Every structure is written in structure tokens, then in C-alpha cells.
Amino acid sequence: MAAYQAPLRDMAFVIHELLEAGEHLRQIPAFAEIEADLLDSALSSAARFAEDVLAPLNAGGDAIGCQLEDGAVRTPPGFADAYRQFIDAGWPTLSCAPEHGGQGFPALAHSAIVELLNGANQSWTMTPILSHGVYRIVSQHASPTLQARWLPAIVDGRVTTTMLLTEAHAGSDLGLLRSTALPDPAHDLPDTPAYRLRGSKIFISGADHEWTENIVHMVLARLPDAPTGVRGISLFLVPKRLEDGSRNRLEVTHVEHKLGLRGSPTCAVTLDDARGWLVGQPHQGLAAMFILMNDARLNVGVQAVAVAQGAYDAALAYARERLQMRPSGGARHPELPADPIIHHPDVRRMLLTQKARIEGGRMLSYWMALCSDLEAHHPDPTARADAGDLLALLTPVTKAFLSDNAFDDANLALQVLGGHGYLRDHGIEQRVRDVRIAQIYEGTNGVQARDLVGRKILGDGGARLAKLLARMRGFLGDSAQPSELASLFAPVRRLADAFEASVGQLGEAQQRDRDAADAAAYDLLQALGHLCFGYLFARAAVLALPKAGAADPFHAAKLETARFYIHQLLPRAFAHLESARSAADGGRSTLDQQRLFG
């Protein structure tokens, strides 16, 4: 099995060269002292932790899984000790504000470290990954008393956190949830009402473990006077243990038996008059929870890149060593009985496809992390608004496009190894199983597509999309760009024009058929993902061109990867646009769907 190696050079290229993060962050007083060397030092330290501590636990954690014993969950050997090392090194505090005891690093640093942790051990990372989003909810929406009681422990990692959303009958439709919260005035805090919560939740990552004495659960439930639907949902903070040390009335009923992520304690939970406190305003819990959900969706994009990277690295190492046949063009190593399979064009195709989509995913996900920093902290309100619009538009793309790609990439990595990939020896089959959930949790990719098209594009009359297209066209149409890259820029410009035209046609189709947008949504999301990748690869090519050469193979490889993506993968976007047009504007009418599905 290939050992995990952190892709620090690739990460630095995106952060420092492509995004020029230092220039942006210096405009924000809170980050003015976060120099490139400091950021690189933090990432190097996280890489050592990921490589030396987490990666060796990955295969064993998958094989052993989690066990429920006497009402308590036990995670695989080494997981709890790794978490103690994690908090002793101060990693949970990294991107929390100094006034809350944090180190004040930007969200971009958090995303990069999330990549490193997931690349080494996705199952382990599932438990601490939510804490940053819960920190944001509590710091922005909880009462001063709740903040004083819980923020210090959330920031330094003495407690982990969860979100209790999903119920078995509801799935993605949170408006159907049935969990209730009844007033418990005997335990009101001076500024916070207390409640007794009842209900059952499933698919709860990190719901119980032996890593910490306490766990903070963020629970969605309904008050007695709640209206129906999502407008009647409130948010509550429910600790595993109460302030006197007693166990709250919240029970793990079983550990979910999953396709992948077997080392992650994913559980079903029952609340039986569990004591909790209201966070934010009554009936407005979903708005607060969306802070965590959107944070988690961006994390899924980074996670997908990380897992695909690990699978690709293993496939690349194997392809360089595995001897099989000769390429049709003749022997590359006649001194050997056969050639390494990396010389076969189809294997190169699979490897290049993985490499290009991983690099595109890293560029997109880090760009969104930087937008998160700019939206939250930039002193210019226009810059904040522009970053927020980009973030809102592209969060569903980051989650869905990158996770779709990652599952396909892990499958391609397995295919490179052939029958050996199907065995557990090389670790790729675990990557395939683990990453499959990324297309489902935090809102299925179909839900993400519907959100993108219905709310983020058509919902604002295309205003956010117009900003994005203007940014792309401004770069691609700049006369100062190198003429050598004209063949790369032209397809991206054509795709931008075609995508804009498709959205216009969809708006017209939606007037005739209210299902048109939903029918076209998947293909439009895929096309927009390709467009974003094409734009980012064009920018990367401009940076790489003057540095590419025999003396700098790194930048030469960046240039070649950009060419491969734009010439061989970007054309798929036009097929998606044609499918979207057909689905929205009459193509569905040629199918008797009533006859097919009843």
C-alpha cells in the first residue's frame, strides 16, 4: 500500500500563485500578520501529523470499525490517542478568532488542513471536522451565557460537536422532521430558555466516542406552536453531559453499518426528554444551521479532492512499476520483459483525467475558502458582497461537481490497478467506498443542482451568474494574455457563451413547464463545474507558461495538465448543455414518462 504523501507543492501553487492569497489577506486587518511563511509552516506541521499519525490508522480503522458497548461507542485503536495529539498541538483553535481563544488563521488555512487530514484518514476526520461550523453558529447566534459556557471548550477541542438533522422518514426534506422541544423553565438560563427534546435522528457523525468527556449536539426540532414546514424549525444546543456531570437523556441506539467510513462513529440517536437550550430565535433554526451546512458542503468539496488525491497517488505509483505488454507504438523499455503500464495511452488517459480533476477541484475549493474569508472580513462592503455572491453561487457546484468527480476518479484509480485494485492490499477499494458518501451527505447532489439552478441562478434573475461570467470574460478577453494560450482560452469563452444562452433558454422553458429547471439542473451544474475548471486552468496556464521548461518540471506539468483538461475534458460540458436543453425544452415530451414510471 502506498504511503500517504501530502501534496504541499500543489497546495502552495494554488494558495500563493493562483489565488495570490497573501495579497488579499493583507487587505484584511485580522489576517495582516498571516505571512506566507507562517501559513506554509502550519501546513507543513499538519502534513507531518497527517502522514505520521493519521495515515497509519486508516486501513486498520476500516477493518475494525466502531463498536457499541454498554451504550457507549468505541472507535478503532489509535483514534482517540490521535485526537489527543490533535488538540495538544492546538489544531482545533487554528481558524477561531483570538477573542475566543483561537489563533486567528483564515478559512483558507482551515480548508487546506481539512484536505490534509482527509487525505490521510477520512474516517477519523469526520468527527472533528464539524467543530468549526458549530463554533461559528455558537459565536454568532447563541446567547452570551451559552457562549461563555461552551465556546472555550469547542475552540480548544475539549468537546467535539455534531449536527442532529436527519430523521428516517424525512431525509433531505427537513420540513418533515418531527422532533419536538417542550419548555423546561426550571432549567432556564438568565438569557436562554431551556427545553426538553424528544425525537430520533439517524446518520449522526461523531455521535458518541471515547475521545472527549462531552459532546455538543446541535439539534433541529419543533416548538409546540411551530408552523409546519421549514419555517417551524428551531435550533437547540444539547450536551451529552450536563453541567453537573450527569448523562443527558440522549442515547445512541446503534452504530450504522456503512459501505465506507467504517472507522467513523456514525450513529442513530434517540432523545428522550434530553435537556437543551435554544440557539437564536424560535422557528429560525434552519437559517442558523445553514451556517454549519454550507461550511460542511465546502468541506465535502475539499474532502473529495483529498480522497481522490490519495487514490491517484496509489494508482500512479502502481502504473510506474507494473509491467504488462507493449504499447502499440513499440517497446519503451526493451531491456524489460514488458513495459510499465504507464506507457499505455489508455492508462495515461485515466491518470491524466484524475490528475486534472483533482487539481481543478483544489483550485475551486480553495477559491471558495478565500471567498469565505473575504465575505466575512474584507473592509470594503463591495468586495464582501462580490465574494458572498460567488460563494453562494458556487457552493453547490463545489460540493456536487467535486464529489461526483472524486468518486469517478477513485474508480479510475482502481481500474488502473485492474484486479489488484479490487483487493484491499493497495487501499484503493477503501477510497472508493469511503468517498461514495460525499455525493449523498450534506444535501444530495441532486439537491445541490436544484439549489444552484432554482435559487442561485433563476432565483435572482441571473445576477450572481452575470458577475461570474463578467469576471471570466474579463480575464479571457484581456489582450495582454499570451498569444500562445489562445487555443486554451477560446473553448472556455465558447462555453461561457453557451452556458449563458442555455440559462436564457431555460428561463423561457420554465414559463411553459414548472419542472423544466429541475429537469435540467443536473446537467447545468456539471456544465458550470466544467466552466469554472476551464477558467481556473486558463489562469493556471498563464502563470505556468513563463516558468515551464526543463529546469522547472513542476510548472511545465501544470501547463500540460491545463491543456489536457481544456482540450479533452472540457468538451463534455457542451454535451451536458445539450442534455439540459433537451430535458427542459421538449426532450422529455418524447418519452412517455407516465408509461415508464406510472
Disulfide bonds with the S-S distance in Angstrom:
none
